[in-house]
Amino acid sequence: MLYLAEVQKQKGGLLGGSKTELRLLAYQRTDQSWSTVSEEVVPVEEASKLSDGVLVLVEINSNRKVQQIQEAGRPLVNILQKFSRQVEKLKIKEEEINQWKQSLTFQAQELNRREMDMEVRLEQLQQMEDEFQCLKVQQQEVETSRKEIEKLQTQISLNRQALEGAWEHLRGEQRRLEEYKTECWHCAVLDDPQNGFRQKLQELAESLAIVQQTSHDQLQTISKMRQILILLGETSSDITLTS
C-alpha cells in the first residue's frame, strides 16, 4: 500500500548517532483517492540519507515493512495537479448540474403553467357544453311553443271565421227585423192583440241577443288567445278581426 510520510530523525545520546523513522500521514485508496491515517511511525534505515522533515512516498506491505521509498516532490506535484484537474472537473459538473436544475425548474414551471391553462380550457369547455345543453333545451321549448302558437293561430282563424259568420248572421237578422217592422207598420195596428207582430218582434229580439252573446263570447276567447301568444313571445299583430 502506498503511503505519504514525513522523514523524522532523532539524535542519539552521547554516541552522536541518529535514528530515522517515517511518520505516516496518508494512504492511497483503491479509487486513487487519499485518506489520512492515525499517528503511526515506521522505523526505516533506507531513509537515513534523507533530510529531516522531507516528504516521501513509501510502499509498505502487510507486515508493515518498507518495500520502496522515494521523495514525494515530483509525484506529489503530479498528485496535486491531478487533484486540481479533478476539482476543475467537479466544478464543471457542478455548473452543469446547476444548469440542469435551472432547466428542470423552468420546465416544471412551464408544465405547471400549461396544466393551469389546460384546467382553464377544460372549465371553459365544460361551460360551453352546459350552455349548449341549455340552448338545446331552450330550442326544444321554442319548438314546442311554436307548435302551440300554430295551433292557437289555427284556432283563432277558425274563431274569426265563425265570428264573421255570426256578424253576418246578425246583420241579416237586423235587416229582416227592419224589413218586418216596416211591413208591419203598413199592414197592422201595433196594439192589436190578435196579430203576431209583438211575438215576432220578441223572437227577433231574442235571436239578436243570442247572436250578440255568441259574438261577445268569441271575442273574449280570441282576446285570451292573443294574450297567450304575447306571453309565449310571439306577436299576433298580423291577426286582424273584422266586425
C-alpha positions as CSV (number, residue, x, y, z in Angstrom):
1,M,0.0,0.0,0.0
2,L,1.3,3.4,-0.9
3,Y,1.7,6.0,1.9
4,L,2.7,9.6,2.2
5,A,5.1,10.0,5.1
6,E,7.5,12.5,6.7
7,V,11.1,11.7,7.5
8,Q,11.9,12.2,11.1
9,K,15.4,11.9,12.6
10,Q,16.1,11.5,16.2
11,K,19.6,12.1,17.5
12,G,21.1,9.6,19.8
13,G,22.7,10.1,23.1
14,L,26.4,10.6,23.8
15,L,27.5,8.4,21.0
16,G,26.1,11.0,18.5
17,G,24.2,8.5,16.3
18,S,20.6,9.2,14.9
19,K,17.5,7.1,14.3
20,T,15.4,7.6,11.2
21,E,11.7,7.0,11.2
22,L,8.8,7.6,8.9
23,R,5.7,9.3,10.3
24,L,2.8,8.1,8.1
25,L,0.4,10.9,7.0
26,A,-2.0,9.4,4.4
27,Y,-2.6,6.4,2.3
28,Q,-3.8,5.9,-1.2
29,R,-7.2,4.1,-1.6
30,T,-8.1,1.8,-4.5
31,D,-10.0,4.5,-6.2
32,Q,-6.8,6.7,-6.2
33,S,-8.2,9.0,-3.5
34,W,-6.2,9.6,-0.3
35,S,-7.2,9.3,3.3
36,T,-5.4,10.4,6.5
37,V,-4.1,7.9,9.0
38,S,-3.7,7.9,12.7
39,E,-0.4,8.7,14.2
40,E,1.9,5.8,13.2
41,V,5.7,5.7,13.0
42,V,7.6,3.1,11.0
43,P,11.4,2.7,11.6
44,V,13.4,2.6,8.4
45,E,17.1,2.7,7.7
46,E,16.7,3.3,3.9
47,A,15.8,6.9,4.6
48,S,18.9,7.8,6.6
49,K,20.3,9.8,3.8
50,L,17.2,11.9,3.5
51,S,16.9,15.2,5.4
52,D,14.6,15.6,8.4
53,G,11.1,16.7,7.5
54,V,11.3,15.6,3.9
55,L,8.0,14.1,2.5
56,V,8.3,10.7,0.8
57,L,6.1,8.1,-0.8
58,V,6.6,4.7,0.6
59,E,5.2,1.3,-0.1
60,I,4.6,-0.8,3.0
61,N,3.5,-4.4,2.9
62,S,1.0,-6.2,5.2
63,N,3.8,-6.9,7.7
64,R,4.5,-3.1,8.0
65,K,7.8,-3.5,6.2
66,V,9.0,-0.8,3.9
67,Q,9.5,-2.1,0.3
68,Q,10.2,1.1,-1.6
69,I,10.7,4.7,-0.8
70,Q,11.1,7.8,-2.9
71,E,11.0,11.5,-2.4
72,A,7.4,12.8,-2.8
73,G,8.3,16.1,-4.5
74,R,7.6,15.4,-8.2
75,P,4.9,12.7,-7.5
76,L,3.2,14.9,-5.0
77,V,3.1,17.7,-7.6
78,N,1.6,15.3,-10.1
79,I,-0.9,14.2,-7.5
80,L,-1.8,17.8,-6.7
81,Q,-2.1,18.6,-10.5
82,K,-4.4,15.6,-10.9
83,F,-6.4,16.6,-7.9
84,S,-6.7,20.2,-9.3
85,R,-7.9,18.7,-12.6
86,Q,-10.5,16.6,-10.7
87,V,-11.5,19.7,-8.7
88,E,-12.0,21.6,-12.0
89,K,-14.0,18.8,-13.4
90,L,-16.1,18.7,-10.3
91,K,-16.7,22.4,-10.7
92,I,-17.7,21.9,-14.3
93,K,-20.0,19.1,-13.3
94,E,-21.5,21.2,-10.5
95,E,-22.2,24.0,-13.0
96,E,-23.8,21.5,-15.4
97,I,-25.9,20.2,-12.5
98,N,-27.0,23.7,-11.6
99,Q,-27.9,24.3,-15.2
100,W,-29.9,21.1,-15.3
101,K,-31.6,22.2,-12.1
102,Q,-32.5,25.5,-13.6
103,S,-33.7,23.9,-16.8
104,L,-35.7,21.4,-14.8
105,T,-37.2,24.1,-12.7
106,F,-38.1,26.1,-15.8
107,Q,-39.7,23.0,-17.4
108,A,-41.6,22.3,-14.2
109,Q,-42.9,25.9,-14.1
110,E,-43.8,25.6,-17.8
111,L,-45.6,22.3,-17.2
112,N,-47.5,23.9,-14.3
113,R,-48.5,26.8,-16.4
114,R,-49.7,24.6,-19.2
115,E,-51.6,22.4,-16.7
116,M,-53.3,25.5,-15.3
117,D,-54.1,26.7,-18.9
118,M,-55.5,23.2,-19.6
119,E,-57.7,23.3,-16.5
120,V,-59.0,26.7,-17.5
121,R,-59.7,25.4,-21.0
122,L,-61.4,22.4,-19.6
123,E,-63.6,24.6,-17.4
124,Q,-64.4,26.8,-20.4
125,L,-65.3,23.7,-22.5
126,Q,-67.5,22.4,-19.7
127,Q,-69.2,25.8,-19.5
128,M,-69.7,25.7,-23.3
129,E,-71.2,22.2,-23.1
130,D,-73.5,23.4,-20.3
131,E,-74.6,26.4,-22.4
132,F,-75.1,24.1,-25.4
133,Q,-77.3,21.9,-23.3
134,C,-79.3,24.9,-22.2
135,L,-79.6,26.1,-25.8
136,K,-80.9,22.7,-26.8
137,V,-83.5,22.8,-24.0
138,Q,-84.5,26.3,-25.0
139,Q,-84.7,25.3,-28.6
140,Q,-87.0,22.4,-27.7
141,E,-89.1,24.8,-25.6
142,V,-89.2,27.3,-28.5
143,E,-90.2,24.5,-30.9
144,T,-93.0,23.4,-28.5
145,S,-94.1,27.0,-28.1
146,R,-94.1,27.4,-31.9
147,K,-96.3,24.4,-32.4
148,E,-98.7,25.6,-29.7
149,I,-98.8,29.0,-31.3
150,E,-99.6,27.4,-34.7
151,K,-102.4,25.6,-33.1
152,L,-103.7,28.8,-31.4
153,Q,-103.4,30.7,-34.7
154,T,-105.4,28.0,-36.4
155,Q,-108.0,28.1,-33.7
156,I,-108.1,31.9,-33.9
157,S,-108.6,31.7,-37.6
158,L,-111.5,29.3,-37.2
159,N,-113.0,31.5,-34.4
160,R,-112.5,34.6,-36.6
161,Q,-114.4,32.9,-39.4
162,A,-117.1,31.8,-37.0
163,L,-117.2,35.4,-35.7
164,E,-117.5,36.8,-39.2
165,G,-120.3,34.3,-39.9
166,A,-122.0,35.4,-36.6
167,W,-121.7,39.1,-37.5
168,E,-123.1,38.4,-41.0
169,H,-126.0,36.5,-39.4
170,L,-126.6,39.3,-37.0
171,R,-126.6,41.9,-39.8
172,G,-129.1,39.6,-41.7
173,E,-131.3,39.4,-38.7
174,Q,-131.2,43.1,-38.3
175,R,-132.2,43.6,-41.9
176,R,-135.0,41.1,-41.6
177,L,-136.1,42.9,-38.4
178,E,-136.1,46.3,-40.1
179,E,-138.0,44.9,-43.1
180,Y,-140.5,43.2,-40.9
181,K,-141.1,46.3,-38.8
182,T,-141.7,48.3,-42.0
183,E,-144.1,45.7,-43.3
184,C,-145.9,45.5,-40.0
185,W,-146.4,49.2,-39.8
186,H,-148.3,49.3,-43.0
187,C,-150.5,46.2,-42.6
188,A,-151.5,46.1,-39.0
189,V,-152.2,48.1,-35.8
190,L,-149.4,47.9,-33.3
191,D,-151.7,47.4,-30.3
192,D,-153.9,44.7,-31.9
193,P,-153.6,41.6,-29.7
194,Q,-154.6,39.2,-32.5
195,N,-151.7,39.8,-34.8
196,G,-148.3,38.2,-34.3
197,F,-146.2,41.3,-34.6
198,R,-145.3,41.6,-30.9
199,Q,-144.5,37.9,-30.8
200,K,-142.3,38.0,-34.0
201,L,-140.6,41.1,-32.6
202,Q,-139.9,39.3,-29.4
203,E,-138.4,36.3,-31.2
204,L,-136.2,38.5,-33.4
205,A,-135.0,40.4,-30.3
206,E,-134.1,37.1,-28.6
207,S,-132.4,35.8,-31.7
208,L,-130.4,39.1,-31.9
209,A,-129.5,38.8,-28.2
210,I,-128.2,35.2,-28.7
211,V,-126.1,36.3,-31.7
212,Q,-124.7,39.2,-29.8
213,Q,-123.9,37.0,-26.8
214,T,-122.2,34.5,-29.1
215,S,-120.2,37.2,-30.7
216,H,-119.2,38.6,-27.3
217,D,-118.0,35.1,-26.1
218,Q,-116.0,34.6,-29.3
219,L,-114.4,38.0,-28.9
220,Q,-113.3,37.1,-25.3
221,T,-111.9,33.8,-26.5
222,I,-109.8,35.5,-29.2
223,S,-108.6,38.1,-26.7
224,K,-107.4,35.4,-24.3
225,M,-105.6,33.6,-27.2
226,R,-103.9,36.8,-28.2
227,Q,-102.7,37.2,-24.5
228,I,-101.3,33.7,-24.6
229,L,-99.4,34.5,-27.8
230,I,-97.9,37.5,-26.2
231,L,-96.8,35.5,-23.2
232,L,-95.2,33.0,-25.5
233,G,-93.1,35.7,-27.0
234,E,-94.7,35.7,-30.4
235,T,-96.6,38.6,-31.9
236,S,-100.0,38.3,-33.1
237,S,-100.3,41.8,-34.6
238,D,-100.9,40.3,-38.1
239,I,-104.2,38.8,-36.9
240,T,-106.9,41.4,-37.5
241,L,-110.5,40.9,-36.5
242,T,-113.2,42.4,-38.7
243,S,-116.6,43.2,-37.2
